[in-house]
Amino acid sequence: MSADAPLLLAAGSEKYRQKREKKMRKAKPVIAAVGLLLMIALGVVGVQVIQKYTPSREMADPEEVYDVSGNEAAILYNYELQEEHGIYENGQIYLPLDWINENLNKRFYWDSKEELLVYALPEQIVYADAETKGSNGAPMLLLREEGVYLPLGLIANYTDIQLLPYDKGEIKRVVVNSWGKRAVAETKKNGKLRVRGGIKSPILSEVSSGTQVTIIERLENWSKVLTPDGHIGYIENKRLDAAQEQNFSGDFIEPVYENIRLDEKIVLVWHQVTSQEGNKTLRSFLEKTKGVNVVSPTWFSLTDNEGNYKSLASRAYVEEAHKRGLQVWALIDNFSSDVQTETLLSSTTARRTLIEKLIADAKEYGIDGLNIDFESLKKEAGVHYIQFIRELSVSCRKEKLVLSVDNYVPAAYNSFYDRKEQGIVADYIIIMGYDEHYNGSEPGSVASLNYVRNGIEGTLKEVPKEKVIDVVPFYTRVWTEGNDGVKSSALGIADAKKWIEDNQVPLYWQEELGQYYGELDSEAGFKTVWMEEERSLEKKMELIKKYDLAGVACWKLGLEDAAAWDSIQWQ
């Protein structure tokens, strides 16, 4: 190493040091900036964490929550907010009648023509209009452009329902609940009721420790509850004690619709009477019957939309039937083309006129009961029809008259006849278990076994068996398929047997249908028949006995032969 080497090394070290210091001076701002960015990032994260886990103190807007304003009242039905609103007026809450009918009580009937509210109790009919006042002096109903409204007190008088009004604060509301068991719990800590589950949801109200709340739905961390001040929202589960089941019930007494029961199984037969002379055929027609205890003459036919009808009633007829131990249930129909049944029944005055006339005739002629045969009703007539049955039942109950109502085999298109309500207020519900195939339909049985079975089973879903009577037909149809299409003619059992014999038509038993089937190729066209006779009637009677119905009815007197009656027996 030369003598200059240490100097060279020293010079190199100095240059390295200076270079490093220069780099450090340049790096300091960068490091500072990075540190600052890290601090900012940590701060942002910290704020976000704080924001995420810090409960919101935002208060909810009750008008927005309950979607009401002004004098509107929110409706919470079985803890669900309804689209419909009530009205707060005269110091009380009124609810819309349409909503009441749909959800709470369909027996409140509104006559829009006469602007009259009608309610049929078992023994009386109650009326109210816009001038009727309640015990508090306030109107019993409100008439508004959008509809009719009833006060909570009136609803509670006639409905087994819990009504909890909250009308002292700014936001009026009513909680409407079905009675029954519910889970309740006490709050073990003060808490906040929020619009939705989650600490960021707005606050609906404060809940103090020791408050009992009704639990509507329990989630993992939150529970949907009803508070004593009438708010429904969410509270944290950690603030609730263990839930307990509690039964809620009211003191409402359900009205009892007393019904008349014959103390024996019914065998009813309709007697089609089209003139006063027709009444005289009763004795001869009854000679070949067996076991009949009720006869229903077709005496009354509606003639207009005011409640008037044509009558063929006869005191001598009733006396003859009574001598033979038969009750007389007079039938009234709506078959006249001059009658629009929905128009007639939608008028309270017309219904009252019709009922008063029927009751007066029943008393005058000694009739034991009425049979209502209103057919081909339009759907819009349904609410008026069932109101007529309710109101008629009140008068029949008072006069000890049997009320029976004819019904189609249950189907979606006739559900508005409301068999369930009929089964409560009327004495007997009669299934017209025939016309499975009818004049104008494709060829087929008048009443196959499955059709009868379906009619019985469908009716029993809505009506108790001790009120159900099933009808069997004493006729069949001969179908003819020709160049002019399909036609049919109805023949009574006796005449159908003669037709089979005269034309030598072979018959084949069809087990599934419970009937004999026959066919004939003729000059007039291809003819088919599904026979009603003693064997097919016996199969139907077996079904009636199997389901232990109240009775059997037959359409109609005079179409049968003597053998048919051997099948229509209960023993």
Secondary structure, 3 states (H helix, E strand, C coil): CCCCHHHHHHHHHHHHHHHHHHHHHHHHHHHHHHHHHHHHHHHHHHHHHHHHHCCCCCECCHHHHHCCCCCEEEEEECCEEEEEEEEEECCEEEEEHHHHHHHCCCCCEEECCCCEEEEECCCCEEEECCCCECCCCCECCEEECCEEEEEHHHHHHHCCCEEEEECCCCCEEEEEECCEEEEEEEECCCEEEECCCCCCCCEEEEECCCCEEEEEEECCCEEEEECCCCCEEEEEHHHECCCEEEEECCCCCCCCCCCCCCCCCEEEEEECCCCHHHHHHHHHHHCCCCCCCEEEECCEEECCCCCCEEECCCHHHHHHHHHCCCEEEEEEECCCCCCCHHHHHCCHHHHHHHHHHHHHHHHHHCCCEEEEECCCCCHHHHHHHHHHHHHHHHHHHHHCCEEEEEECCCCHHHHHHCHHHHHHHCCEEEECCCCCCCCCCCCCCCCCHHHHHHHHHHHHCCCCHHHEEEEEECEEEEEEEECCEEEEEEEEHHHHHHHHHHHCCCEEEECCCCEEEEEEEECCEEEEEEECCHHHHHHHHHHHHHCCCCEEEEECCCCCCHHHHHHCCCC
